Amino acid sequence: MNSITNTFKNKGLKLTPQRIAVYEYLLGTKAHPSAETIYTALIERFPTMSLATVYKSLKTLCQVNLVQELNLGEGNFRYDALMEEHGHFQCTCCHQVFDLLHLPKRTIEETASLGEDFLISSSKLYFYGLCRACQEEPRQ
């Protein structure tokens, strides 16, 4: 909790109960939720909160590097409070998103720039396929 308080204070931003709630929700899940999912989870606690407030809170949290936005190409964005660099896997059947924490990211970036005159400053790594649960479901 100190990280969000200190970050907002240092940036001169207002720390609202809704922003705290959105951040705490993201810290408490590995599901990589959409803004709509976060809104649905928090609306009972904050009945006057709008979906626009959730979007604005997420935008601010991304701008101050407390949350990252994932564009997995599905028409909406997902959010992740795990800020260390890591890859993601999205199941093409159930659409769940999983963290890939075991990938040697440096090796991948070094390979990408091999034989080229590139200085890679950042990258996003996404994989798509079937998760274990969807692989085990009977096909129709």
DRENPA-3360 file (N, C-alpha, C; in nm, 2 decimals, always signed):
BEGIN
1 = MNSITNTF = +0.08/-0.12/+0.00/+0.00/+0.00/+0.00/+0.09/+0.13/+0.00 ~ +0.20/+0.12/+0.06/+0.29/+0.23/+0.07/+0.34/+0.27/-0.07 ~ +0.35/+0.17/-0.16/+0.40/+0.20/-0.30/+0.31/+0.30/-0.37 ~ +0.18/+0.27/-0.36/+0.08/+0.36/-0.43/+0.07/+0.50/-0.36 ~ +0.08/+0.50/-0.23/+0.07/+0.62/-0.16/+0.19/+0.71/-0.19 ~ +0.31/+0.65/-0.18/+0.43/+0.73/-0.21/+0.44/+0.77/-0.36 ~ +0.40/+0.68/-0.45/+0.40/+0.72/-0.59/+0.31/+0.83/-0.62 ~ +0.19/+0.83/-0.57/+0.09/+0.94/-0.60/+0.14/+1.07/-0.54;
9 = KNKGLKLT = +0.19/+1.06/-0.41/+0.24/+1.18/-0.34/+0.35/+1.24/-0.42 ~ +0.45/+1.16/-0.47/+0.57/+1.21/-0.54/+0.53/+1.27/-0.67 ~ +0.42/+1.22/-0.74/+0.37/+1.27/-0.87/+0.27/+1.39/-0.85 ~ +0.23/+1.42/-0.73/+0.14/+1.52/-0.70/+0.00/+1.49/-0.75 ~ -0.04/+1.36/-0.74/-0.17/+1.31/-0.79/-0.26/+1.28/-0.67 ~ -0.39/+1.30/-0.69/-0.48/+1.27/-0.59/-0.51/+1.12/-0.58 ~ -0.50/+1.07/-0.46/-0.52/+0.93/-0.43/-0.66/+0.91/-0.38 ~ -0.75/+0.86/-0.46/-0.89/+0.84/-0.43/-0.91/+0.70/-0.38;
17 = PQRIAVYE = -1.02/+0.68/-0.30/-1.05/+0.54/-0.26/-1.08/+0.45/-0.38 ~ -1.13/+0.50/-0.49/-1.15/+0.42/-0.61/-1.02/+0.37/-0.67 ~ -0.92/+0.46/-0.68/-0.79/+0.43/-0.74/-0.72/+0.32/-0.65 ~ -0.74/+0.34/-0.52/-0.68/+0.24/-0.43/-0.75/+0.11/-0.45 ~ -0.88/+0.11/-0.46/-0.95/-0.02/-0.48/-0.92/-0.09/-0.61 ~ -0.90/-0.01/-0.72/-0.86/-0.07/-0.84/-0.72/-0.14/-0.83 ~ -0.63/-0.06/-0.77/-0.50/-0.12/-0.76/-0.49/-0.24/-0.67 ~ -0.56/-0.23/-0.55/-0.57/-0.35/-0.46/-0.63/-0.47/-0.53;
25 = YLLGTKAH = -0.73/-0.45/-0.61/-0.79/-0.56/-0.69/-0.69/-0.62/-0.78 ~ -0.62/-0.54/-0.85/-0.52/-0.60/-0.94/-0.40/-0.67/-0.87 ~ -0.37/-0.62/-0.75/-0.26/-0.68/-0.67/-0.31/-0.82/-0.62 ~ -0.44/-0.83/-0.60/-0.49/-0.96/-0.55/-0.54/-1.06/-0.65 ~ -0.51/-1.04/-0.77/-0.55/-1.14/-0.87/-0.44/-1.17/-0.97 ~ -0.44/-1.29/-1.03/-0.35/-1.32/-1.14/-0.43/-1.34/-1.27 ~ -0.55/-1.30/-1.27/-0.64/-1.32/-1.38/-0.63/-1.22/-1.49 ~ -0.55/-1.12/-1.48/-0.54/-1.02/-1.58/-0.68/-0.97/-1.63;
33 = PSAETIYT = -0.75/-0.90/-1.54/-0.89/-0.86/-1.58/-0.89/-0.74/-1.67 ~ -1.01/-0.73/-1.74/-1.04/-0.62/-1.82/-1.10/-0.51/-1.72 ~ -1.11/-0.39/-1.77/-1.17/-0.28/-1.70/-1.31/-0.31/-1.66 ~ -1.39/-0.38/-1.74/-1.52/-0.42/-1.72/-1.53/-0.52/-1.60 ~ -1.44/-0.61/-1.60/-1.43/-0.71/-1.49/-1.40/-0.64/-1.36 ~ -1.31/-0.55/-1.36/-1.28/-0.48/-1.24/-1.40/-0.40/-1.19 ~ -1.46/-0.33/-1.28/-1.58/-0.25/-1.25/-1.69/-0.34/-1.18 ~ -1.72/-0.46/-1.24/-1.82/-0.55/-1.19/-1.78/-0.60/-1.05;
41 = ALIERFPT = -1.65/-0.62/-1.03/-1.61/-0.67/-0.90/-1.62/-0.56/-0.79 ~ -1.60/-0.43/-0.83/-1.60/-0.32/-0.73/-1.73/-0.24/-0.71 ~ -1.82/-0.26/-0.80/-1.94/-0.18/-0.80/-2.02/-0.19/-0.68 ~ -2.03/-0.31/-0.62/-2.10/-0.33/-0.49/-2.04/-0.24/-0.38 ~ -1.91/-0.24/-0.37/-1.84/-0.16/-0.27/-1.85/-0.01/-0.30 ~ -1.85/+0.03/-0.43/-1.86/+0.17/-0.47/-1.97/+0.19/-0.57 ~ -2.10/+0.19/-0.51/-2.21/+0.20/-0.60/-2.22/+0.32/-0.69 ~ -2.16/+0.43/-0.66/-2.16/+0.55/-0.74/-2.05/+0.55/-0.84;
49 = MSLATVYK = -1.96/+0.46/-0.84/-1.85/+0.46/-0.93/-1.89/+0.42/-1.07 ~ -1.84/+0.49/-1.17/-1.87/+0.46/-1.31/-1.76/+0.37/-1.37 ~ -1.80/+0.31/-1.48/-1.69/+0.24/-1.56/-1.59/+0.34/-1.61 ~ -1.63/+0.46/-1.64/-1.53/+0.57/-1.68/-1.43/+0.59/-1.57 ~ -1.47/+0.59/-1.44/-1.38/+0.61/-1.33/-1.27/+0.49/-1.33 ~ -1.32/+0.37/-1.36/-1.23/+0.26/-1.36/-1.12/+0.28/-1.47 ~ -1.17/+0.31/-1.59/-1.08/+0.34/-1.70/-0.98/+0.45/-1.67 ~ -1.03/+0.56/-1.61/-0.94/+0.67/-1.57/-0.84/+0.62/-1.46;
57 = SLKTLCQV = -0.88/+0.55/-1.37/-0.79/+0.50/-1.26/-0.68/+0.41/-1.32 ~ -0.72/+0.32/-1.42/-0.63/+0.23/-1.48/-0.53/+0.31/-1.56 ~ -0.58/+0.41/-1.63/-0.48/+0.49/-1.71/-0.38/+0.56/-1.62 ~ -0.43/+0.61/-1.51/-0.33/+0.68/-1.42/-0.24/+0.58/-1.36 ~ -0.28/+0.46/-1.32/-0.20/+0.36/-1.26/-0.09/+0.31/-1.36 ~ -0.13/+0.31/-1.49/-0.03/+0.27/-1.59/+0.07/+0.38/-1.61 ~ +0.02/+0.51/-1.61/+0.11/+0.62/-1.63/+0.22/+0.63/-1.52 ~ +0.19/+0.59/-1.40/+0.28/+0.60/-1.29/+0.36/+0.47/-1.27;
65 = NLVQELNL = +0.34/+0.37/-1.36/+0.41/+0.25/-1.36/+0.38/+0.16/-1.24 ~ +0.26/+0.16/-1.20/+0.22/+0.06/-1.10/+0.14/-0.06/-1.16 ~ +0.09/-0.04/-1.28/+0.01/-0.14/-1.35/+0.06/-0.13/-1.50 ~ +0.05/-0.25/-1.56/+0.08/-0.25/-1.71/-0.05/-0.29/-1.78 ~ -0.06/-0.24/-1.90/-0.18/-0.26/-1.99/-0.13/-0.37/-2.09 ~ -0.21/-0.47/-2.10/-0.18/-0.58/-2.20/-0.28/-0.57/-2.32 ~ -0.23/-0.56/-2.44/-0.31/-0.55/-2.56/-0.29/-0.69/-2.62 ~ -0.38/-0.78/-2.60/-0.37/-0.92/-2.65/-0.44/-0.94/-2.78;
73 = GEGNFRYD = -0.49/-0.83/-2.84/-0.55/-0.83/-2.97/-0.69/-0.89/-2.97 ~ -0.76/-0.89/-2.86/-0.89/-0.94/-2.85/-1.00/-0.83/-2.85 ~ -0.96/-0.71/-2.88/-1.06/-0.60/-2.88/-1.08/-0.53/-2.76 ~ -1.02/-0.58/-2.65/-1.01/-0.50/-2.52/-0.88/-0.52/-2.46 ~ -0.85/-0.44/-2.35/-0.72/-0.45/-2.29/-0.74/-0.52/-2.15 ~ -0.63/-0.58/-2.11/-0.63/-0.65/-1.98/-0.52/-0.58/-1.90 ~ -0.52/-0.60/-1.77/-0.43/-0.52/-1.68/-0.36/-0.62/-1.58 ~ -0.24/-0.58/-1.55/-0.15/-0.67/-1.47/-0.07/-0.58/-1.37;
81 = ALMEEHGH = -0.08/-0.61/-1.24/+0.00/-0.53/-1.14/+0.14/-0.59/-1.12 ~ +0.17/-0.70/-1.19/+0.31/-0.75/-1.18/+0.39/-0.68/-1.28 ~ +0.48/-0.59/-1.23/+0.55/-0.50/-1.31/+0.69/-0.55/-1.36 ~ +0.74/-0.66/-1.30/+0.86/-0.72/-1.36/+0.84/-0.77/-1.50 ~ +0.94/-0.75/-1.58/+0.92/-0.80/-1.72/+0.89/-0.95/-1.73 ~ +0.79/-0.98/-1.80/+0.75/-1.12/-1.82/+0.66/-1.14/-1.94 ~ +0.65/-1.26/-1.99/+0.57/-1.29/-2.10/+0.43/-1.33/-2.05 ~ +0.34/-1.34/-2.15/+0.20/-1.38/-2.12/+0.15/-1.48/-2.22;
89 = FQCTCCHQ = +0.06/-1.57/-2.17/+0.00/-1.67/-2.26/-0.15/-1.65/-2.25 ~ -0.22/-1.65/-2.36/-0.36/-1.64/-2.36/-0.42/-1.76/-2.43 ~ -0.51/-1.83/-2.36/-0.58/-1.94/-2.41/-0.68/-1.90/-2.52 ~ -0.67/-1.95/-2.64/-0.76/-1.91/-2.75/-0.90/-1.97/-2.73 ~ -0.92/-2.06/-2.63/-1.05/-2.12/-2.61/-1.12/-2.05/-2.49 ~ -1.07/-2.05/-2.38/-1.13/-1.98/-2.26/-1.09/-1.84/-2.24 ~ -0.99/-1.79/-2.31/-0.94/-1.65/-2.31/-0.88/-1.61/-2.18 ~ -0.85/-1.71/-2.09/-0.77/-1.67/-1.97/-0.63/-1.63/-2.01;
97 = VFDLLHLP = -0.57/-1.54/-1.93/-0.43/-1.50/-1.95/-0.35/-1.54/-1.83 ~ -0.23/-1.60/-1.86/-0.14/-1.65/-1.76/-0.01/-1.58/-1.77 ~ +0.06/-1.56/-1.66/+0.20/-1.51/-1.66/+0.30/-1.61/-1.70 ~ +0.40/-1.58/-1.77/+0.51/-1.67/-1.81/+0.63/-1.61/-1.74 ~ +0.66/-1.66/-1.62/+0.77/-1.60/-1.55/+0.91/-1.66/-1.57 ~ +0.91/-1.78/-1.63/+1.03/-1.86/-1.65/+1.11/-1.84/-1.78 ~ +1.06/-1.75/-1.86/+1.13/-1.73/-1.99/+1.25/-1.64/-1.98 ~ +1.36/-1.68/-2.04/+1.49/-1.61/-2.04/+1.47/-1.49/-2.13;
105 = KRTIEETA = +1.41/-1.38/-2.09/+1.38/-1.26/-2.17/+1.50/-1.20/-2.24 ~ +1.61/-1.19/-2.16/+1.73/-1.13/-2.22/+1.78/-1.21/-2.34 ~ +1.77/-1.34/-2.34/+1.81/-1.43/-2.45/+1.73/-1.40/-2.57 ~ +1.60/-1.38/-2.55/+1.50/-1.36/-2.66/+1.53/-1.22/-2.72 ~ +1.56/-1.12/-2.64/+1.59/-0.99/-2.69/+1.72/-0.99/-2.77 ~ +1.82/-1.06/-2.71/+1.95/-1.07/-2.78/+1.94/-1.14/-2.91 ~ +1.86/-1.24/-2.92/+1.84/-1.31/-3.04/+1.77/-1.22/-3.15 ~ +1.67/-1.14/-3.10/+1.60/-1.05/-3.19/+1.69/-0.95/-3.25;
113 = SLGEDFLI = +1.79/-0.90/-3.18/+1.88/-0.80/-3.23/+2.01/-0.86/-3.30 ~ +2.02/-0.99/-3.30/+2.14/-1.06/-3.36/+2.15/-1.03/-3.50 ~ +2.27/-0.98/-3.54/+2.30/-0.95/-3.68/+2.23/-0.82/-3.73 ~ +2.17/-0.75/-3.64/+2.10/-0.62/-3.68/+2.17/-0.51/-3.60 ~ +2.14/-0.39/-3.63/+2.19/-0.28/-3.56/+2.08/-0.22/-3.48 ~ +2.02/-0.30/-3.39/+1.91/-0.26/-3.30/+1.96/-0.25/-3.16 ~ +1.90/-0.15/-3.09/+1.92/-0.14/-2.95/+1.78/-0.15/-2.89 ~ +1.74/-0.27/-2.84/+1.61/-0.29/-2.79/+1.59/-0.23/-2.65;
121 = SSSKLYFY = +1.49/-0.14/-2.63/+1.47/-0.08/-2.50/+1.36/-0.15/-2.42 ~ +1.27/-0.21/-2.49/+1.16/-0.28/-2.42/+1.09/-0.38/-2.52 ~ +1.02/-0.47/-2.47/+0.94/-0.56/-2.55/+0.83/-0.62/-2.48 ~ +0.73/-0.67/-2.55/+0.61/-0.74/-2.50/+0.61/-0.87/-2.56 ~ +0.59/-0.98/-2.49/+0.59/-1.11/-2.54/+0.46/-1.18/-2.51 ~ +0.39/-1.22/-2.61/+0.26/-1.29/-2.60/+0.26/-1.42/-2.67 ~ +0.21/-1.52/-2.61/+0.19/-1.65/-2.68/+0.04/-1.69/-2.67 ~ +0.00/-1.76/-2.77/-0.14/-1.80/-2.78/-0.15/-1.95/-2.80;
129 = GLCRACQE = -0.26/-2.01/-2.75/-0.28/-2.15/-2.77/-0.38/-2.20/-2.67 ~ -0.37/-2.33/-2.63/-0.47/-2.39/-2.54/-0.41/-2.41/-2.41 ~ -0.48/-2.37/-2.30/-0.43/-2.40/-2.17/-0.46/-2.54/-2.13 ~ -0.40/-2.59/-2.02/-0.42/-2.73/-1.98/-0.56/-2.77/-1.97 ~ -0.64/-2.69/-1.91/-0.79/-2.73/-1.89/-0.86/-2.74/-2.02 ~ -0.83/-2.65/-2.11/-0.90/-2.66/-2.24/-0.85/-2.77/-2.33 ~ -0.72/-2.81/-2.31/-0.67/-2.93/-2.38/-0.74/-3.06/-2.34 ~ -0.77/-3.06/-2.21/-0.83/-3.18/-2.15/-0.98/-3.19/-2.18;
137 = EPRQ = -1.05/-3.08/-2.22/-1.19/-3.09/-2.25/-1.22/-3.17/-2.38 ~ -1.32/-3.25/-2.38/-1.35/-3.32/-2.50/-1.39/-3.23/-2.61 ~ -1.34/-3.25/-2.73/-1.37/-3.17/-2.85/-1.50/-3.21/-2.91 ~ -1.57/-3.11/-2.96/-1.70/-3.13/-3.02/-1.70/-3.11/-3.17;
% end
